[in-house]
Amino acid sequence: MADEPLVLGIETSCDETGVGIVRGTTLLADAVASSVDEHARFGGVVPEVASRAHLEAMVPTIERALKEAGVTARDLDGISVTAGPGLAGALLVGVSAAKAYAYALGKPLYGVNHLASHICVDQLEHGKLPEPTMALLVSGGHSSLLLSSDITSDVRPMGATIDDAAGEAFDKIARVLNLGFPGGPVIDRYAREGDPNSISFPRGLTGPRDPAYDFSFSGLKTAVARWIEAKRNAGEDVPVRDVSASFQEAVVDVLTRKAVRACKDEGVDHLMIGGGVAANSRLRALAQERCEAAGIRLRVPRPKLCTDNGAMVAALGAEMVARNRAASDWDLSADSSLPVTDPHVPGRNNGHGHTHDHDHVHEVSKDNLYS
């Protein structure tokens, strides 16, 4: 175990300041500082508020993670950071911090992809990812089906949302129901006491001529909002639990149906689900039911590892080190629209898959710059 890479990962793509430390595929620390309460009164994430919160939380969260892992910064073999996609200002805070620590410590720096990290985090829960891996990623910003034959270099998009992401739809319906923000957890709670078959809401892009793997939740969101509005205009009480259950069922029905279809079409006998919405209890249950019926093995990390966290970034960074992937240059910057086809951002002078001698680490950084 001591021969496995020890990597610290920093995640600041949205409103969570996450710092994780892993050794190989073993999680040693997962420290998170959330600014969700600061955004709640606005009904959604405010980029400037998120960026300032990251700035304030960064150093204390890193120190907390190191203490939790029982290691020092000098013990690290590398530092990885989410380079994108995400909120530009929030990403810049994390990238700047990672560059500062890596430079001061004389350690290699790895700018990695947020979505690929969500896939790789499952290694901390269930061991090495099978190759290829089919992944369904569902969150506030993403709803994607991805096929990866190598999580460090080859991630292929199979399908994605053409409008609202699943998590975004949860937030918007929760707002219409006056349930607060974020919407996912609270709708999940109310739905457990409701009837998922009580209201027939539409299933987007499930017709015979629709794209097989793409998602659309805008029409569903509008249909639910209009149904609620009609009830209120008629002076009737809105059955919040039944609406939550029926809306949630419409979302997870489409997600799981398309994911299982992709596995069958590609001949992949397992499915990994990640992202914040993967913490949803009904999504997990229906995915398990449909995967078992189709002979597909389901891999879903525990809920804390599904939401944004530093552990997932550290997990992908450790895989980069283990596979000798090229480290990033010092001019690494945030890319708010970094494509999932780029699992990491290597240095310009380092080819894919080539051994890297970390010559981007300047000699002065090997002095006592970090105390």
N, C-alpha and C positions, 0 to 999 in steps of 0.2 A: 504493500500500500504506500510506503514511503517513496517508492519510485514513481508513483502517479503524480501528474502535475497539480500543483496547488495554485489555484487561480481565484482572484477576487473579481467579481462582476458588479457593474454599476448600471442601474436602469432608471432613466428619467424621461421616458417618452411621453408621459401624461401627468397624472397627479400623484403618483406614488414614487417616493424616493426609496429605491430598493438597492440594498447592498448584500450580496451573497458571497460565500466562500465555499468552494468545493475542492476536494482532492480526488481527481479522477471522476468517478460517478458517485462519490459519497458526499452528501451535504453536511458541512460543518457549521455553517451559520447562515441565517436568513433574516436580516434586519430590515424593517420597513418603517418609514415615516410617511404617513398619509396626510394629504391636505384636503381630503374629501369634505370635511366639515366646513372649510373655508369657501368651497364652491357651492354647497347645498343651497344657500340663500339665492343663488343666481339660477338654480335649476340646471346647471351643467358646468363643465370645466371651463374656467377662464384662463387662457394661456399665460397672461402676465402674472396672475396670482400663483399659478403653478410654478412658473420659473423662479419667482422670489422665494417660494416655499422650499424648492429644491436647494437653492443657494444657502438658505439658513440651516437646512437639515443635513447637508452633505457630509461635512467633517464629523459631526457627532454620530451619524449613522455608520460611517466607515469605522470609526473607533469602536463602536458597539459591536459591529460584526467581528472585528479582529479579536476583541475580548471574548466574545461568545465562542469563537472557533479555537481559542487558546493558542493563537499563533501571532507572530509579529509581522509587520509589513515587509521586513527584510526576508522573511521566510518564503514569500510568494515567488512563483515561477513566471507569473504574468498577470496583466490586468486587462480585462475585457470590458467593453462599454457598448451600450446601444447607440449605434450611429444613425439609426432610422429604421422604419418610418416612425413618425410621431410629430408632436408639436415642436417647431423649430427652436424656439427659445428654451423650452424645457430640455430638449436634446443637447443644446449647446452647453448647458450647465454641467451635465454629466460628462460630455466629451472633454470639456476643459479640465474638470477635476481628474479624470482618468489620465489625461496627458501629463498633468502636474505630478501626480503620484508616480506614474511610470518613469518619468524623466528623473525625478528626485531619487528614485530607488534603483535606477539602472535596469529596469525590467521591460520586457517586450509588451507592446500595446496592441490590442486587437479590437478594432471597431466591428461590431457584429450586427446582424439583422434582428430586429425585434420579433418578427414572425418565426424565423428559423429558431430563435431562442425558445419560443413557446413550444415548439416541437421537441427540442433537445432536452427540456426540463424533465420529460418523462423518464429519462435515463436515471434520474435521481430516485425515482420511485420503483421502476420495474426493470432496471438494468439496461444494457445496450439495446439501442433501437434496431429492429430488424431492417434489412435493406433489400428491397425498397420499403419505405414506410408511407402509408396513406394517412394524411392528417386533415382533420376538420378543425379549423381555428375559428372560434366565434367570440367576439368581444364587442365593446362599444364602438370600435372603429373598423373592425374587420369581420367579414364572414367569408372564409376561403376554404377551398378544397385543394390540397397540395400533395404532390407525389415526390418523395425524395429518395434517391438512390445513395446519396452521401450527404449528410446534413451539413458538412463543411464546404461543399462545393456544388452540389446539384439538387436544386429544389425547383420543381416544375409546377406552375399553376394549372390546375384542372378546371377550376371555376371560382367565381367570386361574386359578391353582391354588386348589382348594377345601380343600387340606390342606397337606402338605409341599411346599415349593418344590424344584425340581430339585437345586439346590446343597445344600440341607439333607439330601436323601436321599443324595447322595454322601458327605457328612460322616458320616452315621449308619452307612452300610454300611462305610465305611473303619474306623470304630470297631469294628464287629463283627468285621472281618477283622484287627484289631490293626495297622492301617497308619498310624495317627497322624492328626493334624489339621494343615491342612485336607485334606479327603478328595479333592476334585476332581483336583488335579494327580497325586496318587499313584495313584489308580485309573486315570487316563488312561495313566500309564506302564505299569502292570501289564497293562492291557487290550491294549496293543499286541502283547504276546507270547501272548495268549490267543485262544480260539476263541469268537467272539460267538454262534455257533449251537449251542454245546455244551449249554446249559441253556435250557429254555424258561420264561422269566419272563413274568408277565402285563403287558399293556399297558392301563393304566387309562383309563377313559372313552373307549373306542374302539368301543363297541357302536352299533348303528343308532339307538337311542333315547337315547343319551348326548348331553350338550351338545357341540356341534360344536367349540367353541374352548376349553373349560375343560380344566384338567389335574388329575390326581390321582396322587401318587406314594407315598402312605401304604401302599396295598395292595401295591405293588411292594416297598417297603422291608420290609414284614412278610414277604412271600413269600421274599425273599432271606435274611433273618435266620433264618427257620425252616428253609430248605434247609441253611444252614450249620450250624445247631444239630443237625439230624438226622444230618449227616455226622459231627460231633464225637461225638454220643451213640453212634454205631455204631463209634466208634474208628477212623474212616477219616480220611485226610488231606484237608484242604479244598484243592481246586485254585484257589488264589487268583487266578491269571491268567485262568482260564476264567470264574470267578465275576465278576471285574471286567469282563471283556469282555462277558459276557452281560447283566449288570446295566446297564452303560453303553449297550449296544445297545437295550435296552428303553426307556431314557430318551430317547435321541436319536431313536429311531424315532417315538415319539409327538410329540415337539416338532416335528420337521420335517414330519411328515405333516399336523399341524393347521395349521402356519404356511403351507404351500403351499396347503392347502385354503382358508384365509382369503383369500389373495391371489387365487385363482381366483374365489371367490364375490364378492369386492369389485371385481374387474376391475383389480387393481393388478399391474403387470408387474415389480415388484422387491420384494425383501425385505431388511430390515436386521436383523441379529442382534447384540445387545449384552448386557452383563452378564458377570459373572465366568465363568459356565459357557460363554460364547461362546469362551473360550480353549481349550475342549476340542477336541482334534484330530479325533475321530470325528464330533462334531457338525458341525464345519466341512466335513468331507469328504462326509457324507451330505446335508447341506443343499445343497452345490454340485451333487451328483449329481441330486438331486430337482428343484432349481430349473432346471437345464439341461434336464431332461426335460420340464418344464412351460413352458419358454420364459420363465422368470423370472430377472431379474438379481439376483444375491446381493451384498450389501454387508456385510462384516464387518471391523471395525477390527482392527489388529494386537493381539495378546494383551494387551500392556501397557495399551492404551486400553480394553480390555473390563472389566478389574477396576476397582474404585473408584479414582478419581483426581481431582485438581483440574483437569486439563485439560478434562474434560467439563463441569464447572461453569463454567469460564471461557468455553468455547465457547458455552454457552447464554446466559451473561451478555452476551457480545459480540453475539449475535443480538438480545437485548433492546435493547441500545443502538442497533444498526443499524436496528431497526424502530421506534425511538422509543417503546418500551413504558414504562409508568409505573414509576418506581422505588419501592422499598419505604419505609415509614415507619420512624422510629427505634424504634417499639415492636414492630418485627418480632420474632417469637419462633419457637422451634422447634415443629414440629408433627409428632409421631412417626407420625401416620397421614394426612399430607397426601395428598389424593387426586390421582391422576395427571391428572385433569381440570383441575387447577390447575397449569399449567406454571410459574407464578411467583406471588408474593404481592405485588400492587401496593399502593400506599398507599391508604388509605380514600377520600381525596378526589380520586383520579385514576382516571378511567374507562378502560376497556379501549381500547387503541389510541390514546389521546390523547397529544399532545405534553406532555412534562413538563419543567418548567423547573428541576427539582431544588431547589425552594425548601425542601425538608426539610433541606438542608445549611445548618446554622446559620452565621451570619457569623463567629462566634468561631473556627470550625474553619479559617477561611482564614488565620488567623495562623500563626505558626511552632510549631504543636503537635507536628508530626512532624519529628524530626531525623534 
